[in-house]
């Protein structure tokens, strides 16, 4: 769906709230902090900005952010029992609603000093995101996003998660069409100005396999390898991609 100028303005506002959540949560991530404490910081931003969380209550999800450390790929539930330690990495995924329109974005960051492998994984995953974003230009085809993401990740020797993908976004957090982070074998729809997508590669050091834990939410790598996740909400414009979820 193509959004008009008024709708895009509302999505920019939602994106700025998400960017502020990223800044506030990143500032408190350190050894000894619980993932529940990070969630509380995010809640404070949402309340202060007069926004609504699009994560809280989504299919019963109990928090406003997902906190996914180390081999956890996505959908980790914040907890007082999960305490960050030196050398961990953690992915923070969150969103916000302003005037009925959604923003959604994620980042992965190291806790204190992390390994060279963890640093490289985060750098490659973020680079794969921006390679995908670069494809969001009018006249291109949507699945070129996934081709670009996959090329960057696999060139580094990593694998791209298949089960969890990006998506269109607007008056709902998850709208059609989906945006695979790999080449699915067909070019997908043509891109037009006003389309808005959440692009979100999840990249593993090991294989692409996933396992969902008993809580029904937390998804981990099948082989126990590290995973990173980066995401932005981006509009297709005549002047190129416009990222809504940056400060």
Buried (B, 14 or more C-beta within 10 A) or exposed (E): BEBEEEBBEBBBBBBBBBBBBBEBBEEEBEEEBBBBBBBBBBBEBBEEBEBBBBBBEBEEBBBBBBBBBBBBBBBBBBBEEBBBEEBBBBBBBBBBBBBEBBBBBBBBBBBEEBEEEBEBBBEBBBBBBBBBBBBBBBEBBBBBBBBBBBBBBBEBEBBBBBEBBBBBBBBBBBBEBBBBBBBBEEEBEEBEBBBBBBBBBBBBBBEBBBEEEEEEBBBBBBBEBBBBBBBBBBBBBEEEBBBBBBE
